[in-house]
Amino acid sequence: MNLSTKYFGAPLWLWGGLGLTLIIAAKPAVSAVSKAYDLSKLHPDFKRRVQQWLDAVSNAGYVVKITETLRDASRQAQLEAQGSSTVKTSYHQSGLAIDYIVTDTPTGKVAPYKGTAAELKALSDVAQIAKRFGMRWGGDWTSFKDGYHLELDTPIRITEAFARYQRQGQNWSLV
């Protein structure tokens, strides 16, 4: 296994505002970042954890950009069709997951992914910080690795979380 597939799926080249960029797990194009970065759409408990994680990551010297939060069924189907997801229903659809990137500068500029040891260390480091706040990292999955994904570490199954979100809205009960 080479470094670039240790934590990530197949490479994907995206054309965005910064030119051609290699993303190892398929994520929204750079132009979609601003639309998808809306923490207010997350479940309140998960939003609090994400905000704590962002503060801790910043204190550790990393710059992270959220690329996707709440996702609707059509977006999930699109990602599944292009091979960027293997599930029909995702924790994204109930406000319990985010996708992110670790940027190379304090300005948040997205650099082409090169799979260097430093890049992989940064992604692993921010994931380890997330675990302190009760999140699971997609880079730890055994089948479909998604090194740019975090979700609430919860015993609630995806389908049940989605059903609760559909019935009760954004503030559905985690209990």
Backbone torsions as a table, in degrees:
resi	resn	phi	psi	omega
1	MET	NA	129.1	177.7
2	ASN	-86.9	167.8	-176.0
3	LEU	-56.2	-39.7	-173.2
4	SER	-71.5	-17.8	178.2
5	THR	-105.0	1.7	179.7
6	LYS	-62.5	-44.4	-177.1
7	TYR	-113.5	-1.3	-169.1
8	PHE	-134.8	162.6	176.1
9	GLY	-81.8	-157.5	-178.4
10	ALA	-66.8	146.9	178.9
11	PRO	-62.9	149.8	175.9
12	LEU	-139.6	129.3	176.0
13	TRP	-94.3	127.6	179.9
14	LEU	-114.9	139.6	173.9
15	TRP	-102.8	115.4	-178.4
16	GLY	-135.7	-165.1	-177.7
17	GLY	-62.7	-17.8	-179.4
18	LEU	-103.1	10.3	-178.5
19	GLY	95.1	-161.7	-178.2
20	LEU	-76.9	123.7	-175.9
21	THR	-128.9	134.3	176.7
22	LEU	-87.9	123.8	174.9
23	ILE	-119.9	129.8	-172.5
24	ILE	-79.8	-27.8	170.1
25	ALA	-119.1	134.5	-173.3
26	ALA	-61.3	125.5	180.0
27	LYS	-134.0	171.0	-179.8
28	PRO	-59.5	148.0	174.8
29	ALA	-60.8	155.3	-176.8
30	VAL	-53.1	-36.6	-179.2
31	SER	-64.9	-20.4	-179.6
32	ALA	-88.5	-8.1	-175.0
33	VAL	-57.3	-47.7	-175.0
34	SER	-65.8	-33.3	179.4
35	LYS	-72.6	-34.5	-174.0
36	ALA	-85.7	-18.1	-175.0
37	TYR	-87.4	79.8	179.7
38	ASP	-134.6	89.0	-178.0
39	LEU	-62.8	-22.4	-178.5
40	SER	-64.6	-18.2	-179.9
41	LYS	-86.8	-5.9	178.6
42	LEU	-78.3	157.7	172.1
43	HIS	-57.2	137.4	-174.9
44	PRO	-54.0	-41.1	179.9
45	ASP	-66.5	-42.9	179.4
46	PHE	-68.9	-38.1	177.7
47	LYS	-58.4	-43.9	179.0
48	ARG	-60.0	-44.1	179.5
49	ARG	-64.5	-41.0	179.5
50	VAL	-63.6	-42.3	179.3
51	GLN	-63.9	-40.4	176.5
52	GLN	-63.7	-41.5	178.1
53	TRP	-61.9	-45.9	179.4
54	LEU	-59.3	-41.4	177.7
55	ASP	-63.6	-45.3	-178.7
56	ALA	-66.0	-39.2	178.2
57	VAL	-63.6	-43.5	178.3
58	SER	-62.5	-43.2	178.4
59	ASN	-63.7	-26.6	178.1
60	ALA	-83.9	-3.0	175.8
61	GLY	95.0	11.6	179.7
62	TYR	-103.8	152.3	175.2
63	VAL	-114.4	120.6	-178.0
64	VAL	-118.1	141.8	175.1
65	LYS	-121.0	125.0	176.5
66	ILE	-75.4	130.1	-178.9
67	THR	-107.7	-20.8	178.7
68	GLU	-159.6	141.1	177.2
69	THR	-123.7	-109.8	-179.3
70	LEU	-66.0	136.8	-176.1
71	ARG	-128.6	137.8	177.0
72	ASP	-90.7	173.2	-175.4
73	ALA	-61.9	-36.4	-178.7
74	SER	-69.2	-37.4	177.0
75	ARG	-66.8	-40.8	178.6
76	GLN	-62.8	-42.8	178.7
77	ALA	-63.4	-38.9	177.9
78	GLN	-61.5	-46.1	-179.7
79	LEU	-65.8	-37.4	177.5
80	GLU	-66.2	-42.4	-179.2
81	ALA	-63.5	-34.6	-179.2
82	GLN	-88.7	2.3	177.0
83	GLY	83.8	10.9	-179.8
84	SER	-88.0	-6.9	176.2
85	SER	-145.9	153.2	178.2
86	THR	-114.6	7.7	-177.1
87	VAL	-123.7	148.9	177.9
88	LYS	-79.9	-30.0	179.2
89	THR	-124.4	136.5	-174.5
90	SER	-127.2	155.9	172.9
91	TYR	-61.0	-20.4	174.3
92	HIS	-59.0	-33.6	-175.5
93	GLN	-75.9	-6.5	176.5
94	SER	-121.4	13.3	176.2
95	GLY	76.8	23.9	-177.1
96	LEU	-116.3	19.8	-179.9
97	ALA	-149.2	153.2	173.6
98	ILE	-135.8	157.0	166.8
99	ASP	-116.3	150.6	-174.4
100	TYR	-152.7	169.0	170.1
101	ILE	-134.1	153.7	171.9
102	VAL	-99.6	121.1	-175.9
103	THR	-90.2	169.0	-174.7
104	ASP	-95.9	-6.9	-178.1
105	THR	-141.6	160.0	177.0
106	PRO	-61.6	-18.2	179.0
107	THR	-78.6	-11.4	-179.9
108	GLY	87.2	12.1	178.6
109	LYS	-62.5	133.2	178.7
110	VAL	-87.9	123.6	179.2
111	ALA	-101.6	153.4	174.5
112	PRO	-57.8	135.3	179.7
113	TYR	-75.2	127.8	-178.0
114	LYS	-113.4	-8.7	179.8
115	GLY	73.2	25.6	179.7
116	THR	-72.0	160.8	178.1
117	ALA	-59.4	-37.0	179.4
118	ALA	-65.1	-40.7	178.9
119	GLU	-65.8	-44.8	179.5
120	LEU	-64.9	-37.5	177.1
121	LYS	-64.1	-42.9	179.2
122	ALA	-60.4	-45.6	-179.9
123	LEU	-64.3	-41.1	178.0
124	SER	-67.1	-41.8	179.9
125	ASP	-60.7	-47.1	-178.1
126	VAL	-67.8	-30.2	176.5
127	ALA	-68.3	-40.5	178.4
128	GLN	-63.9	-37.1	175.9
129	ILE	-63.5	-41.5	179.5
130	ALA	-60.2	-37.0	-179.2
131	LYS	-62.3	-29.9	177.2
132	ARG	-65.3	-21.0	-179.1
133	PHE	-105.6	20.5	174.1
134	GLY	77.1	37.1	178.0
135	MET	-117.9	152.0	173.7
136	ARG	-101.2	144.9	180.0
137	TRP	-106.5	131.0	178.0
138	GLY	-64.0	-19.3	177.0
139	GLY	-70.1	-15.3	178.1
140	ASP	-89.3	-9.5	-177.3
141	TRP	-64.0	149.7	-176.7
142	THR	-87.8	-26.8	-177.9
143	SER	-101.7	-76.9	-178.4
144	PHE	-94.4	98.7	-178.2
145	LYS	-79.1	134.0	178.2
146	ASP	-135.5	88.7	-174.6
147	GLY	-71.1	-2.5	179.2
148	TYR	-113.4	25.9	-174.4
149	HIS	-128.2	134.7	171.2
150	LEU	-129.4	144.5	176.5
151	GLU	-143.9	160.6	178.3
152	LEU	-62.0	133.8	175.6
153	ASP	-82.0	95.5	-174.2
154	THR	-134.8	147.9	175.0
155	PRO	-77.4	-8.0	-179.5
156	ILE	-71.2	124.6	179.9
157	ARG	-67.7	153.8	-178.0
158	ILE	-53.8	-47.3	-176.5
159	THR	-63.9	-37.4	178.5
160	GLU	-69.9	-41.3	177.7
161	ALA	-59.8	-44.2	-180.0
162	PHE	-64.5	-42.0	179.3
163	ALA	-62.8	-42.0	178.3
164	ARG	-64.5	-41.7	178.5
165	TYR	-61.7	-42.4	179.9
166	GLN	-63.6	-39.5	-178.0
167	ARG	-77.5	-41.5	-167.8
168	GLN	-112.7	-7.1	-178.9
169	GLY	81.0	-166.8	-172.0
170	GLN	-58.0	-32.5	-175.8
171	ASN	-95.5	31.7	-178.4
172	TRP	-62.2	155.3	-174.6
173	SER	-77.2	131.9	174.7
174	LEU	-84.9	-7.8	-177.4
175	VAL	-90.9	NA	NA
